[in-house]
Amino acid sequence: MSVTHRDTEALRDEIVHTRAELGQTLEALAARADVRTRARASATRTADRMRGFWRSPTPWLMLTAAAAATAAVLLARGRRW
């Protein structure tokens, strides 16, 4: 059984494809193993999310409502601050 030029090219193409997949797999594994970078990225995402949260009026309205409710309860009980 002889190997034709077409078989050789197909085998080379398969090797190139397999090497590319292996490279992507190694990059993914390296990224997962880099705990420091992942922790920093997570902290940055959380900080950005919290900055966005406090920029909206909703948390401020909730704080104001809670303060007003507390003041109303304290005044209703006749306590001084």
C-alpha positions as CSV (number, residue, x, y, z in Angstrom):
1,M,0.0,0.0,0.0
2,S,1.6,3.2,-1.1
3,V,1.0,6.7,0.4
4,T,-0.1,9.2,-2.1
5,H,0.6,12.9,-2.2
6,R,-3.0,13.5,-1.3
7,D,-2.7,11.3,1.8
8,T,0.5,13.1,2.8
9,E,-1.1,16.5,2.5
10,A,-4.2,15.4,4.4
11,L,-1.9,14.1,7.2
12,R,0.0,17.4,7.3
13,D,-3.2,19.3,7.5
14,E,-4.4,17.2,10.3
15,I,-1.1,17.7,12.1
16,V,-1.4,21.5,11.7
17,H,-5.0,21.4,13.0
18,T,-4.1,19.2,16.0
19,R,-1.2,21.5,16.9
20,A,-3.5,24.6,16.7
21,E,-6.0,22.8,19.0
22,L,-3.2,21.8,21.4
23,G,-2.0,25.4,21.5
24,Q,-5.4,26.7,22.3
25,T,-5.8,24.0,25.0
26,L,-2.5,25.0,26.6
27,E,-3.4,28.6,26.6
28,A,-6.7,27.9,28.3
29,L,-5.0,25.7,30.9
30,A,-2.3,28.4,31.5
31,A,-5.1,31.0,31.9
32,R,-6.9,28.9,34.4
33,A,-3.7,28.2,36.4
34,D,-2.9,31.9,36.7
35,V,-4.7,32.5,39.9
36,R,-3.2,35.9,40.5
37,T,-4.5,37.3,37.3
38,R,-7.9,35.7,37.7
39,A,-8.2,37.2,41.2
40,R,-7.3,40.6,39.9
41,A,-9.8,40.4,37.1
42,S,-12.5,39.3,39.5
43,A,-11.7,42.1,41.9
44,T,-11.8,44.6,39.0
45,R,-15.2,43.3,37.8
46,T,-16.6,43.5,41.3
47,A,-15.3,47.0,41.8
48,D,-16.7,48.2,38.5
49,R,-20.1,46.6,39.3
50,M,-20.2,48.3,42.8
51,R,-19.2,51.7,41.3
52,G,-22.1,51.3,38.8
53,F,-24.4,50.3,41.7
54,W,-23.7,53.4,43.7
55,R,-24.0,55.7,40.7
56,S,-27.6,54.8,40.3
57,P,-30.2,56.5,42.4
58,T,-31.7,53.3,43.8
59,P,-29.3,52.6,46.6
60,W,-29.4,56.2,47.7
61,L,-33.2,56.1,47.7
62,M,-33.1,52.9,49.8
63,L,-30.7,54.5,52.3
64,T,-32.9,57.6,52.5
65,A,-36.0,55.5,53.0
66,A,-34.3,53.4,55.7
67,A,-33.1,56.5,57.5
68,A,-36.5,58.1,57.3
69,A,-38.2,54.9,58.7
70,T,-35.7,54.7,61.5
71,A,-36.2,58.4,62.4
72,A,-40.0,57.9,62.3
73,V,-39.8,54.9,64.6
74,L,-37.5,56.7,67.1
75,L,-39.7,59.8,67.0
76,A,-42.9,57.7,67.5
77,R,-41.4,56.1,70.6
78,G,-40.4,59.5,71.9
79,R,-36.7,58.9,72.1
80,R,-34.2,61.6,71.7
81,W,-31.1,61.3,69.6
